[in-house]
Amino acid sequence: MDGIRSPMEPLLTVDQVAAYLHLSRTTVYRLVWSGSLRTVKVGSRIRVPESAIAEYLAKEPRA
């Protein structure tokens, strides 16, 4: 099975992302709904891959 990988990247809840970024849950949901923060669906639940947080921070201007 050379070349075939199944990366198991940690998936975070909206609450975990909010705590990590020091944002409210509502703000994180706004980022998700606007497409600024990439998510995946696990069943009916929204999860945020760790790499999506790094991508978001890289493209956002610093204050």
C-alpha positions as CSV (number, residue, x, y, z in Angstrom):
1,M,0.0,0.0,0.0
2,D,2.8,2.4,-0.9
3,G,1.7,5.9,-1.5
4,I,-1.7,5.5,0.1
5,R,-2.1,7.2,3.4
6,S,-4.9,7.9,5.7
7,P,-3.9,11.0,7.7
8,M,-5.7,11.2,11.0
9,E,-5.6,14.9,11.6
10,P,-7.1,16.1,14.9
11,L,-10.6,17.5,14.5
12,L,-11.7,20.2,16.9
13,T,-15.1,21.3,18.0
14,V,-16.4,24.8,17.6
15,D,-16.0,25.3,21.3
16,Q,-12.4,24.1,21.2
17,V,-11.6,26.5,18.3
18,A,-13.2,29.4,20.1
19,A,-11.1,28.7,23.2
20,Y,-7.9,28.4,21.2
21,L,-8.5,31.6,19.2
22,H,-10.0,33.5,22.2
23,L,-13.2,34.1,20.2
24,S,-16.8,33.6,21.0
25,R,-18.7,30.5,19.6
26,T,-20.8,32.9,17.5
27,T,-17.7,34.4,15.9
28,V,-16.4,30.9,15.1
29,Y,-19.7,30.0,13.5
30,R,-19.6,33.2,11.5
31,L,-16.2,32.3,10.2
32,V,-17.5,28.8,9.2
33,W,-20.6,30.1,7.5
34,S,-18.6,32.8,5.6
35,G,-16.2,30.1,4.3
36,S,-13.2,31.8,6.1
37,L,-12.7,28.7,8.2
38,R,-12.6,25.2,6.6
39,T,-14.6,22.5,8.2
40,V,-15.6,18.9,7.8
41,K,-18.8,17.2,8.6
42,V,-18.8,14.2,10.9
43,G,-22.3,12.9,10.7
44,S,-24.4,16.1,11.4
45,R,-21.7,17.8,13.4
46,I,-19.1,20.4,12.3
47,R,-15.5,19.8,13.0
48,V,-12.5,22.0,12.3
49,P,-9.2,20.3,11.2
50,E,-6.2,21.7,13.0
51,S,-4.6,22.7,9.7
52,A,-7.7,24.9,8.9
53,I,-6.8,27.1,11.9
54,A,-3.3,27.5,10.6
55,E,-4.6,28.4,7.2
56,Y,-7.1,30.9,8.6
57,L,-4.4,32.6,10.7
58,A,-2.0,32.7,7.8
59,K,-4.4,34.5,5.5
60,E,-5.9,36.9,8.1
61,P,-4.1,40.3,8.5
62,R,-2.6,40.9,12.0
63,A,-4.0,43.7,14.1
